[in-house]
């Protein structure tokens, strides 16, 4: 696992204050993000609301989007093959095609992050929030609605030692397919897709405030185009 704590940019700091109400949307349709550093799961809490947004740090100044305003792309260059070794079985059969946005940055691919940089310390119990995968489907007919189950996983790989964040290969269970996000943290992992095509992924953030009150975001839909 690669976890980084770093300072927010000025734009990120302002966005954290303004929160969800100021997220960028495009009247011309969704924005396509296919290269550069993008925190796909960027957790925030402001004005009593827990939320998730997409933080595009590939541009200056950086931009924050409602997930519904973007399509995230795994370009054809992300195609790879499933390694041998039982620890990779969740990706498919050895040698089978897979599409991976890697945990180490490639200049020619999207570099997806998971961020708690917009979470202040002392707000949540143990300074942590949980992000859950609640749905993973493919959209095979192009209507923007998931219609068949998808093979999708987010995992770190440290010399063959695997830590799975989310894994739909054995079905989606939000209690298992869950990742702790610490206030101030920043993390990169591998995002893997089992086939080319369009994906509909659903995520939700949940947490417990320092006073014991439980809070949760809406279930938010993320769209990926793979291949």
BAFI-3210 file (N, C-alpha, C; in Angstrom, 3 decimals, decimal comma, padded with zeros to 6 digits):
// residues 227
n [1|2|3|4|5|6|7|8|9|10|11|12|13|14|15|16|17|18|19|20|21|22|23|24|25|26|27|28|29|30|31|32|33|34|35|36|37|38|39|40|41|42|43|44|45|46|47|48|49|50|51|52|53|54|55|56|57|58|59|60|61|62|63|64|65|66|67|68|69|70|71|72|73|74|75|76|77|78|79|80|81|82|83|84|85|86|87|88|89|90|91|92|93|94|95|96|97|98|99|100|101|102|103|104|105|106|107|108|109|110|111|112|113|114|115|116|117|118|119|120|121|122|123|124|125|126|127|128|129|130|131|132|133|134|135|136|137|138|139|140|141|142|143|144|145|146|147|148|149|150|151|152|153|154|155|156|157|158|159|160|161|162|163|164|165|166|167|168|169|170|171|172|173|174|175|176|177|178|179|180|181|182|183|184|185|186|187|188|189|190|191|192|193|194|195|196|197|198|199|200|201|202|203|204|205|206|207|208|209|210|211|212|213|214|215|216|217|218|219|220|221|222|223|224|225|226|227]
n.u [000,839|000,484|000,665|000,245|000,834|000,113|000,329|-002,547|-003,366|-003,969|-006,356|-007,548|-007,910|-009,761|-011,881|-012,489|-013,639|-015,879|-017,212|-019,667|-021,566|-020,217|-019,120|-017,783|-019,605|-020,560|-022,326|-022,252|-022,063|-020,653|-017,299|-014,347|-011,854|-008,673|-005,922|-003,190|-003,011|-005,623|-007,766|-009,950|-011,718|-012,433|-012,759|-014,904|-016,021|-018,313|-020,242|-021,909|-022,298|-021,364|-019,381|-018,457|-016,171|-014,696|-011,434|-009,572|-006,321|-004,677|-004,635|-004,038|-005,494|-006,389|-009,368|-012,589|-015,046|-018,469|-019,166|-021,000|-020,501|-018,375|-016,564|-014,468|-011,504|-009,945|-007,459|-006,650|-003,952|-003,763|-004,212|-003,352|-001,959|-003,211|-001,240|000,642|000,160|-001,468|-002,377|-003,316|-005,697|-008,196|-008,303|-008,728|-008,131|-004,745|-002,774|-004,962|-006,695|-006,595|-007,402|-005,575|-005,238|-002,456|-000,840|001,528|002,584|001,890|002,684|001,053|-001,426|-004,460|-004,081|-005,348|-006,419|-007,057|-008,385|-008,124|-007,659|-009,252|-010,480|-010,728|-008,710|-009,817|-012,536|-013,882|-014,368|-011,403|-010,254|-011,097|-012,770|-014,957|-014,936|-017,184|-017,708|-020,600|-021,803|-021,115|-021,159|-021,428|-022,201|-023,687|-025,255|-025,133|-026,812|-026,297|-026,898|-026,176|-026,122|-025,167|-023,165|-019,883|-016,345|-014,260|-011,687|-009,856|-006,627|-003,586|-000,222|002,543|005,340|004,150|002,687|-000,537|-003,016|-006,339|-008,650|-011,211|-013,295|-015,019|-015,206|-016,116|-018,673|-020,407|-019,993|-020,745|-019,813|-017,498|-016,132|-014,612|-012,882|-010,737|-010,292|-008,072|-008,045|-006,439|-004,924|-003,512|-003,691|-002,608|-003,471|-003,822|-006,230|-008,368|-009,894|-011,991|-012,731|-013,034|-015,023|-017,975|-018,414|-020,359|-019,988|-020,624|-020,305|-020,074|-019,590|-019,053|-019,192|-018,336|-018,984|-017,029|-018,638|-020,170|-022,224|-023,551|-022,795|-023,424|-022,677|-024,522|-025,271|-023,104|-022,688|-020,219|-018,704|-016,875|-014,936|-013,515|-010,737]
n.v [-001,187|002,222|005,117|008,541|011,597|014,918|018,457|020,455|021,950|025,437|025,696|023,268|023,603|025,731|024,480|022,490|023,953|025,025|022,761|020,261|021,791|023,405|021,914|021,191|021,118|020,205|021,739|020,856|018,156|015,058|015,247|013,899|012,054|010,899|010,729|011,444|012,685|011,921|012,092|009,775|008,828|011,021|012,084|014,105|016,322|018,637|021,311|019,582|017,487|014,491|013,537|012,428|013,152|013,773|014,593|016,398|016,597|016,892|019,178|022,747|025,552|022,944|020,888|020,126|017,632|016,628|013,184|012,361|014,025|013,254|010,999|008,401|007,125|004,110|003,744|002,078|001,362|000,474|-002,200|-005,439|-008,594|-011,185|-012,006|-015,015|-017,117|-017,792|-015,690|-013,805|-014,650|-013,492|-011,681|-013,070|-015,779|-017,009|-015,269|-014,296|-011,493|-008,315|-005,062|-002,475|000,278|001,582|001,402|002,771|005,739|006,241|008,152|008,097|007,190|007,240|008,087|006,925|008,049|007,743|009,741|011,410|013,990|016,218|015,919|016,969|016,574|015,133|015,293|012,929|009,740|008,208|009,460|008,557|007,455|005,327|004,014|002,455|-000,056|-000,435|-001,375|-002,959|-003,032|-003,784|-001,768|-002,820|-002,116|000,566|002,453|003,809|002,528|000,010|-003,409|-005,979|-008,172|-007,185|-007,706|-006,307|-004,646|-003,110|-002,837|-003,159|-003,972|-005,250|-006,424|-008,903|-009,334|-008,993|-006,580|-006,260|-003,771|-003,335|-005,784|-007,323|-009,873|-012,017|-011,314|-008,346|-007,003|-004,652|-004,497|-005,905|-005,156|-002,622|000,333|001,872|005,292|007,650|010,784|013,370|011,686|010,101|007,978|005,455|002,829|-000,236|-000,242|-002,442|-003,998|-006,421|-006,697|-005,083|-002,131|-000,404|000,688|000,731|001,891|001,926|003,842|004,545|006,675|006,293|007,097|007,773|010,386|012,322|012,702|010,457|010,243|008,748|009,130|009,363|009,339|010,009|007,243|007,075|007,285|006,164|006,372|004,421|004,073|001,499|000,392]
n.w [000,000|-000,807|000,777|001,019|002,619|002,054|001,295|000,590|-002,554|-003,334|-004,772|-004,105|-001,363|-001,262|-002,546|-000,702|001,303|000,034|-000,774|-001,791|-003,164|-004,949|-006,948|-010,171|-013,195|-016,526|-019,075|-021,630|-021,588|-020,215|-018,890|-020,215|-018,701|-019,033|-018,731|-016,479|-013,053|-011,054|-008,401|-007,863|-005,938|-003,791|-000,660|001,302|003,929|004,799|006,074|007,469|005,734|004,247|001,545|-001,802|-004,385|-007,642|-008,119|-010,165|-010,713|-012,821|-014,213|-014,183|-012,782|-010,379|-010,595|-009,327|-009,583|-009,691|-009,528|-011,494|-013,585|-015,109|-017,301|-016,754|-018,102|-019,098|-021,071|-024,253|-023,971|-021,397|-021,345|-020,251|-019,128|-017,029|-014,276|-013,500|-010,623|-007,596|-006,042|-007,739|-008,752|-008,534|-010,549|-012,854|-015,201|-015,459|-017,814|-019,173|-020,665|-019,134|-017,907|-016,629|-014,546|-013,269|-009,977|-009,760|-011,282|-014,713|-017,466|-019,648|-019,000|-017,029|-013,626|-010,954|-007,787|-004,209|-001,796|001,340|001,898|002,156|004,528|007,806|010,735|013,830|013,462|012,780|014,374|015,342|013,227|010,704|007,733|005,892|002,639|000,543|-001,907|-003,658|-005,905|-009,038|-012,325|-015,857|-018,676|-021,312|-023,455|-023,923|-022,739|-020,456|-018,126|-015,815|-016,739|-016,569|-014,562|-013,449|-013,668|-011,480|-009,724|-007,080|-005,943|-004,063|-004,916|-003,728|-004,566|-005,162|-002,895|-002,040|-001,401|-001,189|-001,980|-003,111|-004,629|-007,060|-008,026|-006,553|-006,072|-004,973|-001,855|000,344|002,965|002,981|000,671|001,092|002,005|004,261|004,811|005,839|007,565|005,890|004,300|001,338|-001,393|-003,690|-005,909|-007,821|-010,390|-011,728|-014,546|-015,979|-018,636|-021,838|-022,384|-021,140|-017,825|-014,862|-011,786|-008,301|-005,384|-001,869|000,909|004,376|007,859|011,334|013,409|015,765|017,975|018,029|016,197|013,334|009,893|006,370|002,878|-000,170|-002,371|-004,954|-008,482|-010,674|-013,835|-016,071|-018,991|-020,740|-022,555]
ca.u [000,000|001,237|-000,132|001,007|000,205|000,703|-000,413|-003,507|-003,188|-004,905|-007,660|-008,126|-008,340|-011,002|-012,936|-012,878|-014,510|-017,143|-017,812|-020,372|-022,332|-019,391|-018,478|-017,899|-020,380|-020,472|-023,596|-022,036|-021,985|-019,601|-015,896|-013,577|-010,550|-008,009|-004,517|-002,821|-003,340|-007,019|-008,272|-011,284|-012,507|-011,952|-013,764|-014,977|-017,110|-018,485|-021,617|-022,674|-022,558|-020,256|-019,529|-017,369|-016,074|-013,542|-010,515|-008,651|-005,088|-003,860|-004,708|-003,756|-005,716|-007,095|-010,819|-013,357|-016,259|-019,446|-018,896|-021,907|-020,065|-017,166|-016,323|-013,070|-011,130|-008,761|-007,138|-006,193|-002,611|-003,859|-004,426|-002,253|-002,379|-003,250|-000,020|000,497|000,200|-002,822|-002,783|-003,931|-006,845|-009,375|-008,278|-009,073|-007,198|-003,410|-002,629|-006,150|-006,608|-007,140|-007,056|-005,144|-004,696|-001,499|-000,606|002,638|002,126|002,289|002,336|000,102|-002,662|-005,051|-003,474|-006,451|-006,084|-008,084|-007,891|-008,804|-007,014|-010,243|-011,037|-009,975|-008,518|-010,650|-013,967|-014,405|-013,733|-010,144|-009,872|-011,250|-014,035|-014,903|-015,554|-017,690|-018,201|-021,955|-022,265|-020,146|-021,811|-021,102|-023,281|-023,391|-026,081|-024,878|-027,874|-025,881|-027,398|-025,527|-027,052|-024,573|-022,135|-018,568|-015,148|-013,582|-010,970|-008,813|-005,735|-002,167|000,649|003,892|006,170|003,333|001,842|-001,731|-004,032|-007,514|-009,536|-012,534|-013,172|-016,363|-015,148|-016,899|-019,879|-020,172|-020,458|-020,238|-019,140|-016,176|-015,527|-014,582|-011,528|-010,602|-009,595|-007,692|-007,988|-005,145|-004,174|-003,578|-003,334|-002,747|-003,485|-004,188|-007,649|-008,365|-011,171|-011,861|-013,094|-013,234|-016,413|-018,430|-018,662|-021,107|-019,554|-021,306|-019,556|-020,666|-018,726|-019,741|-018,295|-018,915|-018,409|-016,407|-019,696|-020,887|-023,268|-023,199|-023,113|-023,115|-022,939|-025,383|-024,605|-022,745|-022,389|-019,022|-018,688|-015,569|-014,860|-012,286|-010,290]
ca.v [000,000|003,452|006,182|009,770|012,776|016,079|019,694|020,762|023,143|026,499|025,357|022,188|024,149|026,465|023,521|021,797|024,850|025,193|021,425|019,696|022,777|024,117|020,985|021,588|020,306|020,718|021,719|020,198|016,712|014,650|015,482|012,666|012,111|009,687|010,730|012,334|012,392|012,216|011,379|009,323|008,783|012,116|012,163|015,406|016,536|020,076|021,722|018,443|016,557|013,652|013,365|011,963|013,824|013,464|015,735|016,342|017,336|016,871|020,514|023,860|025,032|021,676|021,000|019,089|017,298|015,631|011,976|012,268|014,960|012,770|009,614|008,072|006,205|003,253|003,724|000,768|001,056|-000,132|-003,643|-006,271|-009,976|-011,603|-012,744|-016,327|-017,029|-017,880|-014,432|-012,962|-015,363|-012,624|-010,921|-013,951|-016,884|-016,546|-015,007|-013,654|-010,044|-007,446|-003,662|-002,012|001,606|001,103|002,163|003,665|006,626|006,182|009,435|007,905|006,613|007,838|007,638|007,158|008,077|007,757|010,846|011,950|015,268|017,227|015,596|017,553|015,685|015,402|015,342|011,564|008,826|007,641|010,200|007,679|007,269|004,128|004,070|001,133|-000,380|-000,974|-001,952|-003,030|-003,622|-003,282|-001,242|-003,449|-001,598|001,985|003,343|004,446|001,749|-001,289|-004,490|-007,287|-008,081|-006,816|-008,037|-005,049|-004,714|-002,150|-003,576|-002,814|-005,114|-004,974|-007,599|-010,105|-009,296|-008,302|-006,067|-005,902|-002,731|-003,691|-006,923|-007,792|-011,206|-012,925|-010,569|-007,094|-006,961|-003,371|-004,637|-006,467|-004,299|-001,349|000,848|002,941|006,496|008,465|012,228|013,847|010,666|010,049|006,588|004,963|001,385|-000,693|-000,348|-003,484|-004,273|-007,728|-006,692|-003,758|-001,701|000,640|000,202|001,548|001,547|002,723|003,965|005,321|006,939|006,244|007,382|008,104|011,617|012,219|012,660|009,190|010,294|008,145|009,912|008,659|010,058|009,315|006,265|007,848|006,495|006,491|005,729|004,170|003,462|000,672|-000,098]
ca.w [000,000|-000,884|001,357|001,050|003,193|001,417|001,464|-000,446|-003,348|-002,997|-005,334|-003,315|-000,081|-001,489|-002,863|000,523|002,045|-000,676|-000,763|-002,929|-003,900|-005,911|-007,861|-011,556|-014,118|-017,887|-019,785|-022,907|-021,393|-019,283|-019,195|-020,300|-018,050|-019,493|-018,358|-015,393|-011,661|-010,718|-007,227|-008,262|-004,707|-002,946|000,402|001,966|004,885|004,993|006,369|007,942|004,639|003,804|000,109|-002,661|-005,663|-008,482|-008,037|-011,297|-010,460|-014,032|-014,799|-013,283|-011,431|-010,302|-010,719|-008,650|-010,318|-009,288|-010,319|-012,638|-014,625|-015,784|-017,696|-016,502|-019,167|-019,100|-022,487|-024,729|-023,470|-020,066|-021,448|-019,754|-018,927|-015,634|-013,930|-012,866|-009,164|-007,045|-005,427|-008,769|-009,312|-008,555|-011,794|-013,953|-015,456|-015,866|-019,236|-019,726|-020,785|-018,104|-018,148|-015,313|-014,278|-012,272|-008,746|-010,055|-012,342|-016,111|-018,068|-020,745|-018,470|-015,831|-012,368|-010,017|-006,366|-003,166|-000,981|002,522|002,175|002,490|005,846|008,916|011,879|014,996|013,120|012,798|015,316|014,848|012,011|009,547|007,030|005,056|001,313|000,187|-003,237|-003,503|-007,159|-010,130|-013,486|-017,182|-019,503|-022,596|-024,545|-024,120|-022,261|-019,208|-016,992|-015,702|-017,051|-016,323|-013,537|-013,967|-012,890|-011,167|-008,454|-006,728|-005,058|-004,089|-005,189|-003,278|-004,811|-005,104|-001,699|-002,506|-000,491|-001,980|-001,471|-003,624|-005,534|-007,405|-008,633|-005,719|-005,725|-004,258|-000,472|000,842|004,251|002,694|-000,350|001,815|002,214|005,244|004,348|006,984|007,355|005,433|003,567|-000,124|-001,663|-005,063|-006,051|-009,158|-010,707|-012,746|-015,203|-016,602|-020,053|-022,417|-022,406|-020,222|-016,469|-013,914|-010,430|-007,284|-004,145|-000,780|002,061|005,668|008,969|012,631|013,927|017,083|018,992|017,924|015,180|012,062|008,692|005,127|001,639|-001,114|-003,222|-006,135|-009,661|-011,442|-015,147|-016,675|-020,323|-020,711|-023,844]
c.u [000,877|000,347|000,744|000,195|000,892|-000,183|-001,385|-003,043|-004,187|-006,293|-008,327|-008,640|-009,653|-012,144|-013,404|-013,828|-015,876|-017,942|-018,677|-021,088|-021,537|-018,709|-018,783|-018,760|-020,284|-021,810|-023,478|-021,985|-020,828|-018,205|-015,181|-012,206|-009,824|-006,525|-004,315|-003,365|-004,755|-007,393|-009,731|-012,222|-011,917|-013,041|-013,727|-016,133|-017,188|-019,962|-022,493|-022,953|-021,277|-020,449|-018,291|-017,356|-014,831|-012,674|-009,460|-007,448|-004,154|-003,828|-004,394|-004,638|-006,494|-008,599|-011,471|-014,695|-017,185|-019,149|-019,780|-021,453|-018,877|-017,336|-014,832|-012,662|-009,878|-008,432|-006,655|-004,814|-002,621|-004,033|-003,164|-002,745|-002,318|-001,986|-000,353|000,644|-001,205|-003,302|-003,473|-005,197|-008,082|-009,436|-008,722|-008,030|-005,832|-003,310|-003,833|-005,947|-007,231|-006,703|-006,774|-004,650|-003,772|-001,308|000,587|002,305|002,742|001,817|001,249|-001,243|-003,201|-004,384|-004,475|-006,013|-007,314|-007,593|-008,791|-008,271|-007,979|-010,938|-010,144|-009,821|-009,428|-012,136|-014,599|-013,674|-012,526|-009,690|-010,024|-012,683|-013,869|-015,602|-015,923|-018,048|-019,565|-022,500|-021,169|-020,798|-021,228|-022,364|-023,028|-024,209|-026,021|-025,948|-027,539|-026,338|-026,673|-026,511|-026,460|-023,432|-020,767|-017,473|-014,349|-012,894|-010,049|-007,943|-004,332|-001,364|002,065|004,726|005,408|002,503|000,646|-002,582|-005,200|-008,331|-010,985|-012,343|-014,566|-016,373|-015,935|-018,209|-019,532|-020,805|-019,910|-019,523|-017,728|-015,427|-015,514|-013,134|-011,560|-009,783|-009,329|-007,686|-006,571|-004,373|-004,391|-002,966|-003,517|-002,653|-003,796|-005,702|-007,762|-009,788|-011,011|-012,197|-013,152|-014,726|-016,704|-018,842|-019,463|-020,729|-020,241|-020,516|-020,338|-019,635|-019,569|-018,719|-019,066|-018,210|-017,854|-017,448|-020,538|-021,987|-022,775|-023,630|-022,751|-023,402|-024,069|-024,583|-024,374|-022,294|-021,170|-019,063|-017,254|-015,768|-013,502|-011,971|-010,499]
c.v [001,241|004,578|007,405|010,838|013,995|017,285|019,877|021,960|024,194|026,175|024,261|022,676|024,901|025,514|022,780|022,651|024,942|023,906|021,165|020,733|023,456|023,176|021,379|020,600|020,957|020,600|020,974|018,682|016,354|014,961|014,139|012,878|010,807|009,628|011,644|011,901|012,865|011,405|011,023|009,294|009,807|012,405|013,557|015,422|018,031|020,375|020,539|017,392|015,815|013,370|012,787|012,818|013,346|014,712|015,584|017,235|017,309|018,235|021,553|025,037|023,719|021,909|019,844|018,896|016,428|014,381|011,853|013,117|014,449|011,337|009,378|006,964|005,405|003,016|002,344|000,371|000,450|-001,639|-004,397|-007,714|-010,313|-012,392|-014,152|-016,148|-016,967|-016,568|-013,505|-013,582|-014,476|-011,773|-011,751|-015,043|-016,329|-016,391|-014,352|-012,143|-009,362|-006,032|-003,034|-000,566|001,431|002,017|003,098|004,464|006,290|007,470|009,306|007,343|007,456|007,237|007,889|007,072|007,980|008,730|011,160|013,316|016,391|016,945|016,196|016,530|016,105|015,407|013,962|010,723|008,175|008,271|009,353|007,647|006,016|004,393|002,646|001,060|-001,039|-001,577|-001,925|-003,773|-003,057|-002,803|-001,731|-002,897|-000,079|002,928|004,005|003,725|000,405|-002,416|-005,881|-007,131|-007,842|-007,352|-006,748|-005,204|-003,515|-002,831|-002,997|-004,102|-004,713|-006,246|-008,900|-010,238|-008,392|-007,832|-005,596|-004,828|-003,070|-004,830|-007,471|-009,219|-012,235|-012,286|-009,329|-007,171|-005,688|-003,457|-005,183|-005,595|-002,870|-000,956|001,982|004,083|007,375|009,940|012,625|012,880|010,760|008,730|006,274|003,450|001,053|-000,765|-001,277|-003,778|-005,536|-007,785|-005,254|-003,416|-000,635|000,028|001,233|001,064|002,471|002,671|004,808|005,484|006,920|006,528|007,674|009,340|011,404|012,130|011,395|009,158|009,670|009,032|009,087|009,569|009,371|008,210|006,933|006,930|007,048|005,715|005,620|003,621|002,792|000,175|000,901]
c.w [000,000|-000,389|001,506|001,759|002,600|001,604|000,313|-001,264|-002,908|-003,517|-004,540|-001,985|-000,214|-001,742|-001,623|001,345|001,387|-000,765|-001,976|-003,772|-004,980|-006,900|-009,297|-012,327|-015,486|-018,570|-021,107|-022,783|-020,502|-019,812|-019,219|-019,674|-018,348|-019,155|-017,159|-014,046|-011,342|-009,490|-007,501|-007,064|-003,741|-001,923|001,039|002,959|005,145|005,199|006,742|006,887|004,284|002,321|-000,542|-003,913|-006,402|-008,545|-009,124|-011,018|-011,662|-014,713|-013,731|-013,690|-011,462|-010,237|-009,976|-009,351|-009,485|-010,120|-011,558|-013,816|-015,420|-016,267|-017,549|-017,467|-018,822|-020,566|-022,934|-024,219|-022,077|-020,132|-021,045|-019,710|-017,446|-015,320|-013,421|-011,359|-008,611|-006,442|-006,429|-009,346|-009,401|-009,820|-012,989|-014,106|-015,850|-017,377|-019,879|-019,791|-019,569|-018,443|-016,795|-015,380|-013,074|-011,078|-008,872|-011,304|-013,690|-016,774|-019,121|-020,299|-017,329|-014,597|-011,252|-008,562|-005,488|-002,105|000,203|002,884|002,524|003,819|006,926|010,034|013,022|014,724|013,235|013,841|014,648|013,535|010,754|009,044|006,177|003,736|000,914|-001,285|-003,071|-004,789|-008,207|-011,291|-014,772|-017,864|-020,921|-023,750|-024,690|-023,629|-020,930|-017,963|-016,978|-015,933|-016,895|-015,322|-014,176|-013,059|-012,722|-009,823|-008,314|-005,689|-005,134|-004,259|-004,816|-003,399|-004,736|-003,848|-001,997|-001,338|-001,334|-001,258|-001,813|-004,617|-005,809|-007,934|-007,845|-005,289|-004,926|-002,878|000,148|002,186|004,084|001,699|000,164|002,086|003,220|004,650|005,561|006,616|006,972|004,566|002,059|-000,558|-003,145|-005,063|-007,498|-009,293|-011,906|-013,240|-016,048|-018,070|-020,537|-022,382|-021,373|-018,888|-015,676|-012,519|-009,443|-005,979|-003,140|000,322|003,330|006,765|010,236|013,161|015,328|018,196|018,926|016,887|013,881|010,905|007,465|003,950|000,896|-001,793|-004,570|-007,266|-010,386|-012,748|-015,655|-018,086|-020,433|-022,114|-024,962]
res [x|x|x|x|x|x|x|x|x|x|x|x|x|x|x|x|x|x|x|x|x|x|x|x|x|x|x|x|x|x|x|x|x|x|x|x|x|x|x|x|x|x|x|x|x|x|x|x|x|x|x|x|x|x|x|x|x|x|x|x|x|x|x|x|x|x|x|x|x|x|x|x|x|x|x|x|x|x|x|x|x|x|x|x|x|x|x|x|x|x|x|x|x|x|x|x|x|x|x|x|x|x|x|x|x|x|x|x|x|x|x|x|x|x|x|x|x|x|x|x|x|x|x|x|x|x|x|x|x|x|x|x|x|x|x|x|x|x|x|x|x|x|x|x|x|x|x|x|x|x|x|x|x|x|x|x|x|x|x|x|x|x|x|x|x|x|x|x|x|x|x|x|x|x|x|x|x|x|x|x|x|x|x|x|x|x|x|x|x|x|x|x|x|x|x|x|x|x|x|x|x|x|x|x|x|x|x|x|x|x|x|x|x|x|x|x|x|x|x|x|x|x|x|x|x|x|x]
***
